[in-house]
């Protein structure tokens, strides 16, 4: 896959979880709420990554990233990772909550009968 490998994995994560939005998760329909959930954590980890790269603790294999880096040396793919993966997690969480609510309603209806 080469330099697009990381981006392809992120795109696959988005594609796999996109049906959850269609099924009723309603995460993308609430962009402010989503930003409040994702951005503070992403910022913390981006700073951590930038510091670790600057200190020489780690870096990213050039054969797996595009080479596009933010001014603070973090690869584009890593920035996207800290946004895409939490969004996928929020989508999954919301659909699980929705499913549990439906199951609770069904269980209550069965108990009433």
C-alpha positions as CSV (number, residue, x, y, z in Angstrom):
1,X,0.0,0.0,0.0
2,X,2.9,2.3,0.6
3,X,2.6,5.9,1.7
4,X,-1.3,5.8,1.6
5,X,-1.5,2.9,4.0
6,X,-2.3,4.9,7.1
7,X,-4.9,7.0,5.2
8,X,-6.5,3.9,3.8
9,X,-6.9,2.4,7.3
10,X,-8.5,5.7,8.5
11,X,-10.8,5.8,5.5
12,X,-11.8,2.2,6.2
13,X,-12.6,3.1,9.8
14,X,-14.9,5.9,8.6
15,X,-16.6,3.6,6.0
16,X,-17.1,0.8,8.5
17,X,-18.8,3.1,11.1
18,X,-20.7,5.3,8.6
19,X,-23.7,2.9,8.7
20,X,-24.0,3.6,12.4
21,X,-24.9,7.2,11.7
22,X,-27.5,6.1,9.1
23,X,-28.9,3.6,11.7
24,X,-29.6,6.5,14.1
25,X,-26.4,7.4,16.1
26,X,-26.9,11.1,15.1
27,X,-23.3,11.9,15.8
28,X,-22.5,13.9,12.7
29,X,-25.8,15.8,13.1
30,X,-24.4,17.4,16.3
31,X,-21.1,18.9,15.2
32,X,-20.6,21.1,18.2
33,X,-21.2,18.3,20.7
34,X,-18.9,16.1,18.7
35,X,-16.1,18.7,18.6
36,X,-16.4,19.2,22.4
37,X,-16.0,15.4,22.8
38,X,-13.1,14.9,20.4
39,X,-11.0,18.1,20.1
40,X,-9.8,18.5,23.7
41,X,-8.5,14.9,23.8
42,X,-7.0,15.2,20.3
43,X,-5.2,18.4,21.3
44,X,-3.6,16.7,24.4
45,X,-2.4,13.7,22.3
46,X,-1.1,15.9,19.5
47,X,1.0,17.9,21.9
48,X,2.2,14.6,23.4
49,X,3.1,13.4,19.9
50,X,4.9,16.6,19.0
51,X,6.9,16.6,22.2
52,X,7.9,12.9,21.7
53,X,8.9,13.5,18.1
54,X,10.9,16.6,19.1
55,X,12.6,14.6,21.8
56,X,13.5,11.8,19.4
57,X,11.4,9.3,21.4
58,X,9.6,8.2,18.3
59,X,8.7,9.0,14.7
60,X,6.7,7.6,11.9
61,X,8.0,5.3,9.1
62,X,8.2,7.4,5.9
63,X,7.2,4.4,3.8
64,X,3.8,4.4,5.5
65,X,2.9,8.2,5.6
66,X,2.6,10.8,3.0
67,X,5.3,13.0,4.3
68,X,2.9,15.9,5.0
69,X,3.6,17.2,8.4
70,X,2.1,20.0,10.6
71,X,4.4,22.8,11.6
72,X,5.0,20.9,14.9
73,X,6.3,17.8,13.0
74,X,3.3,15.5,13.5
75,X,2.3,13.7,10.3
76,X,-1.0,14.5,8.7
77,X,-2.1,10.9,9.2
78,X,-1.5,11.1,13.0
79,X,-3.6,14.3,13.2
80,X,-6.4,12.6,11.3
81,X,-6.1,9.6,13.6
82,X,-6.8,11.6,16.7
83,X,-10.0,12.9,15.0
84,X,-11.2,9.9,13.0
85,X,-10.8,7.2,15.6
86,X,-12.5,9.1,18.5
87,X,-15.4,9.9,16.1
88,X,-15.7,6.2,15.3
89,X,-15.7,5.5,19.0
90,X,-18.4,8.0,19.6
91,X,-20.5,6.6,16.8
92,X,-20.1,3.1,18.3
93,X,-21.0,4.3,21.8
94,X,-24.1,6.1,20.6
95,X,-25.4,3.2,18.6
96,X,-24.9,0.9,21.6
97,X,-26.8,3.3,23.8
98,X,-29.6,3.5,21.2
99,X,-29.7,-0.3,21.0
100,X,-29.8,-0.7,24.8
101,X,-32.6,1.8,25.0
102,X,-34.6,-0.1,22.5
103,X,-34.0,-3.4,24.3
104,X,-35.0,-1.8,27.6
105,X,-38.2,-0.6,26.1
106,X,-39.0,-4.0,24.6
107,X,-38.2,-5.7,27.9
108,X,-40.5,-3.3,29.8
109,X,-43.3,-4.0,27.2
110,X,-42.9,-7.8,27.7
111,X,-43.0,-7.4,31.5
112,X,-46.2,-5.4,31.3
113,X,-47.9,-8.2,29.3
